[in-house]
Amino acid sequence: MTDAVAKMGPLFLATRLKRLGERMQAGAAAIIAESGLPLLPAHMPVLAMLDRKAMTVGQLAEAVGTSQPGVTRIVGQLAKLGFVTTAPCTDQRQRLVSLTGTGEAAMIRTKLQVWPRVGRAAELLCEELGGDLMARIAEIEAALARQSLESRARAVVPDVLSLREFSDDLARHFHDINAEWITAMFQLEQTDRDVLENPRAAIVDPGGVILFVEAEGLGIVGTCALQKTAGGGFELTKMGVRESARGLKAGEFLLSAAIQRAQAMQADPLYLLTNKRCEAAIHLYEKLGFRHDAEIMARYGARYARCDVAMRFVEPDAPAASSATFPAAG
């Protein structure tokens, strides 16, 4: 069968390492069982530390590099087997863990019968691979100590959004995305239907543009149009982003692309018509350079019954990032 985890590459590196560890521990467990010891591979690092000296649970956790709850659980298991005992420390809040006589005898057998065989088998495995695997593992551990995987992941900005141009097979997305937000907040007007039901004839053929944003794994999640009007003007219209794209900044991505396209087409003016209820959208328009404009309202506002906000694009200050996903314009 195809190894799906392996095919995912570094994304599932932790899973592959855990799986590898489990396979190696299963082999080590078989050798431990052959020696007659009632121990598990997970017990060995703790026993190895206690073979040197008595330690607290906190010291063991630090030395082994694992969590205190995990070490506490292992110490409890070893105590039930009679291999370790605990006693109060000077600090009464902690207890000192040490090997019992039974534990010391088990360590002698471990060092004679288990560790040499398992250790040499692991060495031979590494030698087959070429290079110094242990050094590479140490480098990975040191790199994670400097910066955690969580921190590294948060610093990554995934390139999951892409721009798509209008084609007839995408017309249904233009209709559905816009019909969804318009009917949720307002009512479809005849001017909406004229554009949504025949976007090529209403927008593209007269010289306008329809853009789409596609999200990796989600498909088309947003759209907007630049509809040509008299005198070289363009209306930013029919802009909407699906709820499924929330948090991807798809709205900002799409709006920025539409503004750039309008500038390349020398749109004058570039304007939009919307409604005060679209607060998140209006905030983002302002961030990216649109300003409220009474002249635009007077010239174009009557196109939609729902229009009570009109804005014109001017060269913006550096826009702050926004994660809003929104319905927009007419």
Secondary structure, DSSP 8 states (H G I E B T S, - for coil): ---HHHHTGGGGHHHHHHHHHHHHHHHHHHHHHHTT----GGGHHHHHHHTT--EEHHHHHHHHTS-HHHHHHHHHHHHHTTSEEEEE-SSTTSEEEEE-HHHHHHHHHIIIIIHHHHHHHHHHHHHHH-S-HHHHHHHHHHHHHHS-HHHHHHT-----EEEEE--GGGHHHHHHHHHHHHHHHS---HHHHHHHH-HIIIIITTT-EEEEEEETTTEEEEEEEEEE-GGG-EEEEEEEE-GGGTTTTHHHHHHHHHHHHHHHTT-SSEEEEE-TT-HHHHHHHHHTTEEE-HHHHHHHGGG-TT--EEEEE-------------EE--
